[in-house]
Amino acid sequence: MAFKIRIMASHGKPGRGPVPRIIYKAEAYEEGDQFRERKWQCLHDHETVEHAFNCGMVWLGDQPGPAPGGRVETA
């Protein structure tokens, strides 16, 4: 089954200021799942969307799938 990656944002632990920081996590779901149920989530917080995306892409690259050069899509 092919997977797609998405990045989720949420509030982190309160920092020094009154506004909590934003944290990002990569999640994967099956491409054909109309409800996009999470099948995987990185277990650590990321401070930027880019770092979360790269984490998801590393996980996606470790999954068995199409031959090298195949198409990789992100949500």
C-alpha positions in Angstrom: 0.0 0.0 0.0 1.3 3.5 -0.8 1.6 6.0 1.9 1.3 9.8 2.0 2.9 12.1 4.5 1.2 15.1 6.2 2.5 17.5 8.8 0.4 18.2 11.9 0.8 21.3 14.1 -0.1 21.5 17.7 0.7 23.5 20.8 3.8 22.5 22.7 4.7 22.9 26.3 4.3 26.5 27.5 7.5 28.4 27.1 8.7 31.6 28.8 6.1 33.7 27.2 2.3 33.7 27.4 1.8 32.0 24.0 2.8 28.3 23.8 5.2 27.3 21.0 4.0 25.4 18.0 5.4 21.9 17.4 5.1 19.8 14.3 4.9 16.0 13.7 5.0 14.0 10.6 2.2 11.5 10.0 1.6 8.8 7.4 -1.6 7.5 6.1 -2.6 5.0 3.3 -3.2 6.7 0.0 -6.5 5.1 -0.6 -8.0 5.7 2.9 -10.8 8.2 2.5 -10.7 8.9 6.3 -6.9 9.4 6.2 -6.4 7.4 9.4 -2.9 7.8 10.8 -0.8 4.7 10.4 2.5 6.2 11.6 3.6 9.3 13.5 7.1 10.4 14.4 7.7 10.1 18.2 9.4 13.4 18.7 8.6 17.1 18.2 9.9 19.3 15.5 10.3 23.0 15.7 9.8 23.6 11.9 7.6 22.2 9.2 10.7 21.4 7.2 12.2 19.2 9.9 9.0 17.3 10.3 8.6 16.8 6.6 12.2 15.5 6.3 11.5 13.1 9.2 8.4 11.8 7.3 10.3 11.5 4.1 13.1 9.4 5.8 10.4 7.1 7.2 8.7 6.9 3.9 12.0 6.0 2.2 12.5 3.2 4.6 9.2 1.5 3.7 9.0 -1.2 1.1 7.4 0.1 -2.0 7.8 0.8 -5.7 11.2 0.4 -7.4 13.7 3.3 -7.1 12.6 6.2 -9.3 9.0 5.6 -8.4 6.7 8.5 -7.6 6.5 9.8 -4.1 3.6 12.0 -3.2 3.0 14.2 -0.1 -0.4 15.5 1.0 
